[in-house]
Amino acid sequence: MLLISLFKKHNKAMISGLIITFLVMLTQYFGAENSVILQRINGLIYDLRLNITIESRNIETNIIILDIDEKSLEKEGRFPWSRVKIAKIIEKLADAGTAVVAFDIMFSEPERNYVNSVIKLLDKKPDHKTLINQLSPLIQSADADAIMAQSLTLTDVVLGMAFHTDPQVQVGEMQSSVITFDTQDLNQLHSHEFFGHTNNITILQNNSPGIGFINSTPDLDNFIRTTSLIAQYKDRFYPSLALEAAKLYTLSDDIKVITADLTTSRSIVGLKLGREIIPTDEYGRVLIPFKGPAKSYPYISATDLLHDQVDSSLFDSAIVFVGTSAIGHSDLRATPVGVQYPGVEIHANVIDGILHPEILPSVPDWWEATILLMLLLIGCALSFYFPFLGPRSIAFTGFFILLGLISLDFYLWSVQKVSLPMATCLLISFSLTILNIGIGYFTESGRRKQIKGIFDQYVPPAHIDKMLEDPNAINLSGQRKEMTVLFSDIRSFTTISENLTANELVNLLNRYFSPITQSIFEHRGTIDKYVGDMVMAFWNAPVSDKHHVSNAICCAFKMLEITNELSDIFEKEGLPQIKVGVGINTGEMNVGDMGSTYRKAYTVLGDAVNLGSRLEGLTKFYGVDILVGETCIEHCPDMKFRLIDKVRVKGKHKAVSIFEPIPENMTEDLAVNHELKQYQEAYNLYLDQNWEKAKSHFLVLTEVNKNRKIYTIYLERIASLKDTLLSNDWDGSFTHTSK
């Protein structure tokens, strides 16, 4: 029943949270890769994480960027350069002992042979045969393409080529692929498939030890974070520039694609290069292991190499990528480590990761199932937990959940080199936090208004503030707990009211109730109601008060003090003097917002409440200002009380002891203490039915304090009982037949 009631109370927030969880899981499963927002969030998280954790590598890889920069163009002339000059670069690198040279440049058109062009012009005129014969032997020596092709045999050189999605682009021929598979069923594999290409001229292809594509595919936000190591073209797979360069550098015969059965299809899981396994995603992609911002690898100007202005030993056994950073020719890309990052350096980072797989971050093949499970757990947990918290607690908890997810993400990245796309997990945590804060705010706002409306005139302002801090802690529907109730009534009020006009009566009551109410508030009490001249208050609800009994009794003393002061003032003003009686009782009571649909009040009910009212009525009978029930005594061991009587009130059979509290300023008075001691001795004699001695004691007390009505009451009882045959179980109790 409790669970059902709690669900009914928070069902809107719970159902809303579960719907959001379901929608986010659907988005993750079906559309995460095509969602610009999710890709952007994942990208920003990845970029932030990468830049925070990026650090210098301790591995040794001799990778150099040979840069055709502004300085080179100024000295060597505008680009593209003659392939004779390119051949000279290759020759110098080969002479320096370079292991692999990779060109981030394509040579897709033949270079013009000027000797051959002159001969063709002269051939149109028959009188130039002699000159033609003299120039013909120079055709081969002026063939820049042939010269460059010859230089390609001096060392391992990889030429760049490009793939296109447009099938109309078909430039150059395609060589056979060096990539093999561990399966014959290639139709099920996912890959980046292209339909057009731009390759190098045939003579260069035939002489080059390797060719690799230079394509870089950005994410949906146009940032390059991943790169494809292989690409599909007409049922064949070809390597990237970096992968082909790594193949030559490691002296591997081929590149083998490793596949595995995942769910319902077979997917690519990695590449094998020599003995090394390079983990990839299902498309053969890897995350680029950026070493740092632009120029994290050494850059050497091409013109310095051509003019021997660089130490050639730098190139010994090195992998050299040839590219350009010159304005108008450079291939600048947006990356996590810089928005103008040289494309040639991307290849350098990739081959660094291929040769050292331990620095290569990866997205494991189990990532999607893990993210879906995390979404389910986070979504369900927060949907059922958050509705029971206040807005501040929700915000605090949501913050630490987000912090925990971010910490987990950083741990997996830093320690395991695993990258999980956590955008949806962060999104669902943030969304459910905001949702429940919103619902909690409006719910709490309504609850605050309800509480303020109910308690504003009846509860101390400090209580109101405390209640508003956590409105959900206030139980308006009703509860049973130990509380203390106080009733205060002006004596002979009917007579007073008959002697005053209506305006005078209202004015007198207002002047009386205001300080009385303030006293109740100062002692942490709650006003229940005003009925005519009667005030009813209670303690320990709606805000708990472990000192509720002592606070109520202290409040009663203050009320007497206020009444005496007002009585003197009223007498001077010609108004009637007033006296009050106060009844206090402690016990189990029912408290809650009670009433009809038209009007309700936060009030208390129960036998303990009724007894408190009866005690107030008995104060006049016993001639005391305050009477408290016996339960109150147990809670106030430091206070002094006078046992007044043991009574049965009207409508009850069980007798209860009633007491008069002694003001603190009188507890040290020797005369008062002596009188209390004499009274207790007299009362004990009365209980022992030692009538003569009891009478004697009470007569002495009457002489000491003639105003004490209780002494006269016991003298009258003794006179009535001394000749009466009492039962064996007589306990001195007295039955009151009126309220």
N, C-alpha and C positions, 0 to 999 in steps of 0.2 A: 504493500500500500504506500509506503514511504517513497519507494522508487517511482511509482506511478504518479504520485502527487508532485514530486520533484520534476518529472518529465513534463507534466502538464504546465508547471510553472515556467519552465525554460524551453518549451518545445519549439518556439519560433526560432530562437537562436541556434538550437541544436540542428533543426531541419535545414536552416539556411547554411550552416557550416557544412553539413553533409552534401548539400547540393553543390556548393562551391568546390568541395573536395572532388566530387564526381566529375564536374566540368573541367577542372584542372587536370585530372587524370586522363580524361578523353583528349584534351588538348595535347598532353604529353605523348600519348600513344599514337595519335593520328596526325597531328599537325605541328609538332615542335620544330621540325627541321625547316618548315616553310613559314614559320611565324617570325616576322621581322622583329617584333617586340621581344620575344623570348631569345632570339638569336642575339639581339643587341644587349640584353641583360647578361646573358651568358658570356658574351664577348667582353663586356665591361668588367665582369668579375674575373675573367681569365686575364685581361690586361693588367688589372690592379694586382692580382696575385703574382703574376709573372714579374712585374716591375719591383714589387716588394721583396721577392725572394731571389731575384737575379743576383748572381755573385760570380766572382772570377773562377774560372775552371782551372783545376790543377793538372788537367791532361795536356799532353804535348801533341799537337797536330800542326805540322808546317803547312798552313794554308795561307796563300798570298793572293791579293787582288792586284792584278796589273791594270792600272787605270788609264784609259785614254781620256785624260783630263784637259782642262783649258790650257794648261801649260804645254801639253803635247800638241794640241791643235795649233797653238801659236807658233811652235817651232817646226812642226812637220806638215802643216797645211790642213785644210778642212777635211772632215770625215764624210764619206768613207775613204779610207786610204787605199792606195794601190796594194794589190795582193802581193806584190813584190816586197813591200814594206812589212806586210803581215808575215810573209815567209821569213824575213830577216828576224822578226821577233821570235818566231818559232825556233829558228836556228840558234839564236842567242840563249834561249831558254834550254834548248837541248844541250848546248855546249856547257851550260852551267849545271847540268845534272838534274834538271826538273823531271819529276816522276810522271806527272800528268798535266797536260794543258787543256783547259776546257773553255770554249768560246761561248760567251753569252751574246753571240752575234751570229747572224745567218748570212750565208753567201749564196743567195738563191738565184742570182743572175750572173751570167758570164761577164768578165771584165773585158772591155774593148781592147783589141790588139791593134795599136795604131799603125804598125808596119803593114799589117794585112789590109787595113783600111786604105792606106796610101796606094798599095799595089792595086787594089780594086779600082781606085780612081784612075790610075795610070793605064790600067788594062783597057780602058775605053778608047785610048789613043795609041795607034799602032807604032808611032815613032818613038815610044818610050820603052821598047822591049829591052834595050840594054840596061836601063835603070831598073826595070822590073827584075831582070836576072840578077842584078847586084843586090837588090833588097830581099829577094826570096830566101836566102840562107838565114836572114835575120828574124824571120817570122817566129821560129820556135823560141829563140832567145828573148823575144819580146812578149811571149805568151805568159802573162802574169798568173793565170789560173794554173798552168802547168808547173810554173815555178813554185806556187804555193802547194800544189798537190805533191810535188817532190819533197817539200819540207815536212809534210805530214808523216813521212816515214821515218823521220829522225828521232821521234819520241812518241809516247802515247798521247794522241790528241783527240779530244771529243769536240765535235762540231754541234752547234745548237740548231734545232729546227722547231717548228711550231705546228700545232694542230688547230683545226677550226671546226665549228659546228656547221658552217655553210658548205654543203657538198660541191658548190660551184668553184671553190678555191682548190685548185689542184696544181701546185707548183713543184716541179721536180719529181723524181722517182722515189719510191719507198723500198728500203732494203728489207731483207728477211729479219725476223725478230730473234733476239738472243734470250728471250724469256720462255721458260718451260713451266709446266704445271704438274701438280701431283694428282690431277684428275683429268679425265677426258671430257667430262660433262661441263663445258664452259657456259652453257646457256643460262644456268641458274645463277651465275656469278654477277654481282653488282660491280659496275665500273663506270668511269667517265668515258663515254663513247663519243668519238669525234668522226666527222664525215668528210672533212677537207684537211689539206695539209700544205705547208710551205717548207720545202726541203732544200738542201744545198745542191749546187750543180753536180752533175754526174761524176765528173773527174775528181772533184773533191770528196764525194761520197766514197768512191772506189778506193781512194788512197787513205781515207781516215780510219783509224782503228776503231772509232766509236762515234755514234750519233745519239743525242738525247734531246727530248723536247724541253723547251724553256718556259712553257705555260705556267702561270700561277693563277689559281682560281680563288678570288676573294670570297669572304663570307657575305651575307646579305647586307651588312653595313659597310661593305667595300674595304674591310680590313683583311689583310692576309695573315692568317694564323696557322693554317694547315697547307700542306702541299701534297700533290699526288706523285707517288714514286713510279706508278705505271699508268698507262692510258690505253684504251682500246681503239683500234682503227681497223675496220674491215676484218673482223674476226681474229685480229692479231693484237698482241699486247706489246707496247714499246716502253723503254725506260726513260726516266727523266735525265736531264743533264747531270745532276749530282749523282744519281744512281749509276749511270754508265761510267762516270769518272771513278766512282768507288770500285766498280767491277774491274776496271783496268788497274787501279792502284793496288787492289788486293790480289791481282793475277788470277781472278776467278774466271772459269770457263763460261759460266752462264749465270742467269738469275732465275731462281726457282720460286714460284708462287705457292705458298702453303695455304690450304683450304681446310675447312672443318664443317661438319654438319651442325648448323645452328637452327633451332626450331624446325621449320618446314623446308628449308632450302640450304644449299651449300654456299658458304661465304668465304671470302678471303680473310685470313687472320694474320698473315705476315709474309715476309719474303726471306729467302735464304740466300745469303751471299757468302760463298765459301763455307766457313764453319759458323758464321754469325747468323743469328735469327733476328730479323728486324720486325717487331710487332707493328701491325697497321690496323686500320679499321676495315670495314667490309668493302670499301672502295679503293683500298690500297693507299690510303692517305696517312700521313703522320703529322703530328704537331711539330712545328718548327722550333727547335731548341735554340732560341735566340741567345747569343753570347752576351749581347749588350746593345747599346745604341749604335748608330751608323759609325763605321770605321773602327769597330772592335777588332777586326782583323787588319793586319798591316796592308797599307796601300802603297804601291810603288808606281810612279809616273812612267808611262810607256816610253816617253822620249828619253828619260834617264837611262832606261835599259838599252835603247838604240844607240846612245852615245857613250855607253860604258861608264855612266856616272853613278853606278850603284854596285855594291859589293855582290859579285856573282855567287858567292858562297851562300847567300840567303836563299837561293833557289835550289840548292842541292837537296834532292829527294823531296822537293816540295810539290804540293798541288796548287797550280796557278789557275785562277779564273780570270779571263780577259773580258773586260767590259768597259763601259764609258760612263763617266759622271758629268761630262760636259753639258752645258746648257743647250737645250734643243735636241740633244741626242740621248740624254740619260733616261733610264727606266726607273723612275722613283715611285715607290709604292707606300701605301699607308699600312703600318704594322703596329703591334702593341708597343714597340720600343721607339717608334718615331713615325711621323706621318709623311716624311720624305726620306724613305729608306731605300738605298740603292738596290735594285733588283738583283744585281750580280752578287751582292753579299748574302742575299737569301739563299742562293745555291751553296755558298760557303758554309752557312749554318747547317744546311741540310746534310751535306756530306760529312760534316763534323759529327752529327748525330748518327749517321749510318755507320761510320767507322767506330763510334763509341756508343753503342745502344744503351749503356747505363745512364747517359744524360738525355736520352730521348723520352720525353713524356708521352703517355699513351692514354687513350680512352678504352678501357677494357670492354670485351664483348658482352659482359654481364651488366653494363651500366644501366641499360633501359629497365631491366627487371628490378634492379636495385632502386632506381629513382621512383618507379611505380610503387614499390613496397614502402619506401619512405613517405611518399605522398599519402598512401592509405593510412599508415600509422600516425603520421603527424596530423592529418586531416581529422581522423576519427577521435584521436586523443584530445585535440584542442576543441573540437565541436562539442564534446561531452564534458570537458573540464572548464573551459573559459566561462560558460554561462553562470557558474556558481561563484565567480570572482567579481570583485568590484573593478571599475575602470582602471584604477591605479595598479592594482594587482595584475590585471590583464596586461597592461603596458609593461610592467616590470618583468612578468613571465615571458611575454612575447619578445622583449629585448634579449633576454638570456637564451631563448630558443634560437633566435637569429644569430646571436653570438656563437652559440654552440655549433650551428650548421657551418658558419664561416670558419670556425676553428677546425672542424672536421675536414672541411675542404682544404685548408692550408696544411693540415697534417698529411692528408693523402697526397697532396702535391709535393710537399717538401721531403717527406720520408719515403713514400712509395712511388713517387713520380707518376701518380695517377690523377687524371683530370676528369672530374665528374661535372656535367652540366647541371648545376644546382639551382638554376633560375626558378624552375617551377616549385622546388621545395621552399626557397626563400619567398616566392610569390604567395604560396598558400599560407605560410606562417604569417606573413605580413597582412594578407587579406583577412584571415580569420581574427588576427589581433585587432585590426581596424574595425571589422564588422562587430565584434563583441564589445569593443570600447564604445562604438556608436550606440549599439543596443543598450549596453550598460549605462551609458550616459543618459539616454532618454528615459530608460526605466528608473534609474536612480534619481533623475531630475523629477520625474513624477512622484517617486516615493518620497523624495525630500519635501515636495510641496504637500503631499499627504501628511507626512509627519509634522511638518511645520503648522499645517492647518489644524491638526488634531491637538498638538501639544503646546502651541505657542503661548496660550494664556494659562496653561496649567503646569508647565514644567520650567525649572530654572533655565535661563539663557545658556548657562554652561552645559546643562544637560542637552539642550537642543543642538549645540555645536558638536558635542560628542556623538550624539545620535546621527547627525548628518554626515559625520566622518565615515560611518558604515551603516547606511540605512537598512541593509539586509539583515543586520543583527537584531533589529527590532521586530518582535513577533506581535503583529496586530491581531492575528487570527485567534489568539487565546493560548494561555499556558497556566499551569498550576505550579506555584512556588511559594516558599516561605517569605512572608512580607510583614510589614508593620503598618497598622492603620491608626489614624488619630481622628477623633471627633472632638470638636470644640463648640460650645453653645453658650450664648449669653443668657444668664439666669434672669427669670422674671421678665422676659422680653415682651410678653403680651401686655403687661402693665406699663412697661416703658413706651411701647408703640401707641397705647391708648392716650397717652399724655402729650404726644407730638403730632405736628401736622405731617402730611405726606412728604413735603420737601425736607422738613427737619429730620424725619426718619431716614430718608434716602441719604441725606448728607451725613448723618451719624454713622450709618452702616458703611458708607464708602470710606469715611475717615478711619473706621475700625478695620475694615477688610484689607485696605492697602498695606499697612505695616504688618498685619498678621500674615498676609500672603508673602510679603518680602521675607519675613522670618522663616516661613516654610521653604522658600526658595534657597535662602542662605544655608539651610540645613539639609539641602539636597532632596527635599520632598517634592511630591507631585500633587497638585490640587486635583481632587476628584470632582467636587461640586460645592456650590453654595446653595443652601436651602434655607431661605429666610435669614435667620441670624446664625445658622449652623454652618461650620466649615468642616469639610471632610478631606483628609489628605492621606497619602500612603507613601511608603518608602520601599526601595529595592525593585522598582519598575517605573518606567521602561528601561532605566539604566541601573545596572546592578550596583548595590552598595552593601559591602560586608559589615558596615557599622550602622545599619538601618535602625536598629533599636535605640542605640544611644543617641543617634541624630534626632530621632523622633522625640525622645524624652527631653533633650536639650532644647529642642524647638518649643516644647510645651512650657518649659521654664521661661523662655524668651517671650512667649505669648502672654504669660501672666505679667511679666514685667511691662510689656507694651500696654496691656489692659489697665494696669494700675496707673501708668503715666497718663493714658487717655482719660481715665476716670477723673483724675485730678483736674485735667484741662476742662473736661465737660462740666465739672462742678463750678468752676470759675465762670464758665460761659452760661450758667443757668440751665444746663442740660442734665438729664439724669445720670447718675453714676452707674457704671457697669461692672459686673463681675462675671467671670466665665468658669465653666467646669470643663475639664479635658479628660477624655477617656482614651487609653492607648492599649492596643493588644497586638500580639505577634502570633502568627500561625500560618498554616497552609491556606492560600487563597487562590481563587481563579481571577486572572487579570487579562483584559483584552479589549478590543474595540467592539462594544456591544450596543445593540439598539435595533431600530427598524431601517428599512430602505430610505426613510425620510429623514431620520436623525439618529446619529450614533454618538457614543461617548466612550472614552477610554476609562474603564472603571474596574472596581474589584467586587467580588462576591464571595460569600462563604460564611460558615459558622463563626470563624475567627473575626470576620468583619462585624457580624451582628453582636458578638460579645463586646467588641470595642465600643459600639454604640450604647450598649447596656451600661458599660462602665462609666461613660460620660453622664448618663442619667443618674447613676448612683452617687456621684460626687456631692450633690446637694444633700442627699440623705445622710451621708457620713460626715458632711461638713468639711470636706477637703477640696482642694483645687484640682488635683490630678489623681487619677487612679489608673494603675497598669495591671495587666494580667500576669499570671504566674510565669508564663513562658518568657516574658520580657526579662525576668530576673536572671535567667540562665545566660543571657547574652551580655549582661552588664555586671561582671564580677567586681568592678572597681567602684560601682555606685552603692550608696546606702539606701535601703528601703524600710518602711514601717509596714508590717503585716496589719492590714486593716480588718479583714474578715475572710471567712470562707463561706461562699454564697452559692446558692442555686438561683440563677436568673430565670425569669419567666420563660417557659417553653423548654427548659433544659432540666434533666434529672441529675447530671453529674455536677458535683460541687467543685468550684475553682477558688483558689486563693487569690485575693486581690491586695495590692500594695499601694502605698503612697511613696513616691520617690522623694528623697531628701535633697534639697539644693546643695550644690558643692560648697557654697560659702558658709553652710551651717554644719557641715560634717565634722569640723574641728572644734566646734563650740562645746565646751565641757558641760554646760547646763543642758544643751540639747541632747548630747550623748547620754547624760544621766537620766533624762526624761525618757529617752528611747529604751534604755535598759530597764527602768521601772515598769514601763508599759509592757515590755516583753514578759517580764516576770508576772505581771497581773494577768496577761492573756494566757500564759501557761497554767496559772492557778484556775483560771476560768475553764480551760479545757479539762483540767483534772477534777472539775466539779467541786473544788474547794471554795465554796461560795463566800464564806465569811472572810477568808484571807483575800480572795480576789476583790471583794467589795471594799475591803480596807485599802488595798493598793489603789484601786480606781478613785476612791475618795481623796487619797493623798494627791494623786495626779490632777484631780479636779481643782484642788487648792493651788497647785503649781501653775496650771494653765486652764483658767475658767472658760476660755473660748474654744476648747477642744470638744466638739460635739460627740466624738467617738467615745469619750470617757462616760458621758451621760448615757449613751446607747447601751454600753455594757452594764452600767449600773441598773438600767431598766430591765435588761435581759436577766440579770442575776436575780432581781426581785421576782421576775416572772417564772424563772426556772427552779428556784431553790426548793419549792414545795411540789415540784413536778417529778413524777417517776419517769426517768429517761431510759431509753433502750440501751442495751450493752454496746451497740455500734455507734452511739452518738459521737460525732466528731466536731461538734461546735459549729457546724455549718448552719446558715440561715437562709431560708427560702423567701425570695422577693416575689410578690404576686403582682407587681406592676412594673412597667418599663422605667 
